[in-house]
């Protein structure tokens, strides 16, 4: 069986488990608190940016459906997409087998399976957009054509901005990119795409 088929089975089984668990347990205290982010949207809340509320509004059709499963659906989808992104990052770094191992490890961890892949927590969109920014940054570093370099850099920076809209502390990811360029690839500072 190919690694892609194994990945498909992994995503299907983990999504099914998340759907079953998400529909059978009540919302926890934190989840009820984060439900108010969708009920009372704002540009910023006391402790987090509004991406959490946007996720809930999108997948519940602006709270038209308010069951436990409907409220958690966006985070279940985010967990499945994060699994795919883990696979793609591993594949970019080494090969398909590495990607599959990364996806399996992500889904067998409590953080990957439950906290960022099931519950209504800021970690769901945070991990999804963080992984997408890393994938595009890796593709940007490997690209040789100018158009692809600029495309992947732009996609990575858009993903970083979505991550920051999930949690303010992720602004440090930008510092990580700059530090990477400073240590390993200083000629990127003359790239007109990254100059302000």
N, C-alpha and C positions, 0 to 999 in steps of 0.2 A: 504494500500500500504506500502511495506517495506521501510525502510530508504535508502537501497541501490538503489531501483528503483527511489526514490525521488532524490537521489544524481545524478543518471544518467540523469534524466530529467533536473535537475539544470545545469549540465555540458553541456548538449546538447543545451539548450536554451541560456545559456550565451555565448557559442562558436558561435552559430548562430548569436546572436546580435553583437558579436565582428567581425565576418566575414562580416556582412552587413555594419557596420560602417567603418570597415577597408578598404573596397573596395569602399566606396562612398566619403570619404574625402581625400583631398590632404595631402601630407606630411607637417608637421610643420617645423619650423626653426631648432629645436633641432634634429628632425628626419633626416633632410637632412644632418646635420652635422654628425650624427652617421652613416649615409649611407656611408660616406667616410671611416669609420673604415673597412667596407667590401671591398670597392674599393681599398684601400691602406693598406693592412694588415701589422701589425707590432707587435713586442713582447709587446710593451706598447705604449700608445698614451699620448698626453699632459695631459689629465685629467682622463683617465680611462684605465684599462687593456683591453686586446683585446677580451674578451668573447663576447661582443656585436657584433663585426664584425664576429666572428666565427658563431654565431647564424644566422646572415643574410646570410653568405656564405652557410651554411648548407641547409637552407630552400629555397634559391633561386638557388640552384645548381651552386654555385660560380658566382652569379649574371647573370645567363643565363636568368632568369625571373626577370624583374626589375619593375614590377607594384607595386603600393602602397600595394595591398593585399599580393603579394609575399614577399615583404620586411617585412611586419608585421606578416607574417604567423608564424614564430618561436615564436614570443611574444604572439600570440593568443594561440598557443599550450602550451606555458609555463604557461599562465593564467589558462588554463583548467587543466593542471597537478598540478598546485599549489592549485586549488580547491580540487582536490582529496587528496593531501597531507594534507590540512587543515582538511578534514574529518578524515583521518587516525590518525592524531595527536590527535584530539578530542576524537576519539574512544579509542586510547591508554591511554589517561589521565582519561577518565571516561566511556563513552559508545557511541553507535552509534548516539543517539539523540544529544549528545553534539557535535559530529563530524559534523552532518548535520547542526546544528545551526552555527557552526564556518564557514562552507562552504558557507552558505547563507549570513552571515555577511560579509565575504570576497568579495563576488560577488555584494553586494549592496553598498559597499564602492567605492568611486571614485578611490582611490588608487588601490584597488584590481581589479576592473573591467576595468579601462581605463589605468592608468599609468603603472602598472606592468603586465597588461593582454592584452594590445592592441598596445600601442604606442612603437616605436623603442626607448627604453630607457634602461639604465643599470639595472633598477629595475626588468625587466622581468626575466632574468636569475638569478639575485640576489635573488629574492623571491623564485624562484623554488629551487635553491640549498640550500638556507637558511632553507626552510621548510624540505627538505630531510635530511639535517644534524640534525635538531631538532628531526625529527621522528626517525632516527637511534640512536641518543643519548638517547632518551627516551627508545627505545627498548633495548639498551645497559644497561641502569640502571636497567631495569626489568629482564634481562636475568639471568639465574641461571647456565646454562651449559657453561663451559669454551670456547668451540668452538663458541657458539653463542655470548658470551661476546666479544671475539676478532673479530668476523665477523662484529657485529654491530658497535663496536668502529672504526674499519677500514673503514667501509662505511661512518660513520659520519665524520671522518677526511678527507676522499676523497671528500665528499660533501663540507666540509669547505674550502678545497683548491680550489674547483671550484667556491665557493662564492667569495673567495679572488681574483680569476681571473676575477670576475665580478666587484668588487669594493674593492679597497685597504683597506678602513676603516673597513671592516668586519673582519680584523685580531683580533678585539676586541672580536669576538665570541669565539675564542680560550681562551682568558683571562676569559671569562664567564664560560667556561667548567672547567678551572683550579680552579676558585673561587668556583664553585659548589662543586668540589671534596674537596677543602680545608675546606669549611664550613660544608658540609653534609656527606662526605664519604671519609675521609682521607686515608682509607686503599687502595684506588685506586692508590695511588702513589707508592705502592709496586708491582702493576701489571706490569709484564715485557713488556706488549704490549705498555705501554705509556712512558716507560723510554727511554731516548735517549742514 
